[in-house]
Amino acid sequence: MEKDETDLICQSCGMTIKNHSDLGVERDGSKSPYYCIYCYMKGEFTEPEITMGEMIEVCAKKSEEIGIMPYRQAKEISLTILPGLKRWKYHSD
C-alpha cells in the first residue's frame, strides 16, 4: 500500500489506515485487507469480546487522548461510522 493510494478504513474501529505497517495480520502472516494492527493480529481480533458500544467508547477516548478531536465529537462520528463497518454490520448492542 502506497501513501498516495486511497486510504483504507479499519472495518472494526474506523481508523484510517495510511501505511501498510498499520494493517492487521492474518494467521499466515499476510496483511489483512480489512482491519488495523490494533484490532486484528494473527487472524483474530485483539479484543474478541468487545461490543460495538465499548469500541465506540474506546475510539472516542483515544481520539481525544491523542489530540485528534474532542471526545464528544469523536463519539458522534463513531456512532455514525461503526454500525456500517464489516465487523459490526450484522451485530447490535
C-alpha positions in Angstrom: 0.0 0.0 0.0 1.4 3.3 -1.0 0.6 6.5 0.9 -1.0 8.1 -2.2 -3.4 5.2 -2.7 -6.9 5.7 -1.3 -6.8 5.3 2.4 -8.5 2.2 3.9 -10.7 2.3 6.9 -10.4 -0.4 9.6 -13.6 -2.4 9.4 -13.6 -2.7 13.2 -12.6 0.7 14.7 -12.9 3.0 11.7 -9.3 4.2 11.9 -7.8 5.4 8.6 -5.1 3.1 7.5 -2.5 5.1 5.7 0.5 2.8 5.9 1.0 -0.8 5.1 2.5 -1.3 8.5 -0.8 -0.3 10.1 -2.6 -3.3 8.6 -3.6 -6.2 10.8 -2.0 -9.6 10.2 -3.6 -12.9 9.1 -2.6 -16.3 10.5 -0.4 -16.9 7.5 1.5 -13.6 8.1 -0.2 -11.8 5.2 -1.7 -8.4 5.8 -5.4 -8.1 6.4 -7.3 -6.1 3.8 -9.9 -5.1 6.3 -8.5 -4.5 9.8 -5.8 -2.4 11.5 -3.0 -3.8 13.6 -4.7 -2.6 16.8 -7.9 -4.6 16.1 -6.6 -7.7 14.4 -3.4 -9.9 14.8 -2.6 -13.5 13.9 -6.0 -13.9 12.2 -8.0 -12.9 15.3 -9.5 -9.8 16.8 -7.3 -8.5 19.6 -10.4 -8.0 21.7 -12.9 -10.6 20.5 -15.4 -10.0 23.3 -15.6 -6.2 22.9 -19.1 -4.9 21.9 -19.7 -2.1 19.4 -20.7 0.2 22.2 -17.5 -0.5 24.0 -15.5 0.0 20.8 -17.2 3.4 20.3 -16.1 4.5 23.8 -12.5 3.3 23.2 -12.3 5.1 19.9 -13.7 8.3 21.2 -11.4 8.4 24.3 -8.4 7.6 22.2 -9.2 10.3 19.6 -9.3 12.9 22.4 -6.3 11.4 24.2 -4.0 11.7 21.1 -5.5 15.1 20.1 -7.5 14.2 17.0 -10.7 15.7 18.2 -12.8 16.2 21.4 -14.4 13.2 23.0 -18.0 14.3 22.2 -17.3 14.9 18.5 -15.3 11.6 18.2 -18.2 9.7 19.8 -20.8 11.2 17.4 -18.6 10.3 14.5 -18.0 6.7 15.8 -21.8 6.3 16.4 -22.3 7.1 12.7 -19.5 5.1 11.2 -19.1 1.9 13.3 -22.5 0.4 12.7 -21.8 0.2 8.9 -18.4 -1.4 9.3 -17.8 -5.1 8.4 -17.3 -6.2 12.0 -20.5 -4.6 13.3 -22.8 -4.5 10.3 -24.9 -7.5 11.4 -24.5 -7.1 15.2 -26.3 -4.9 17.6 -25.7 -4.0 21.2 
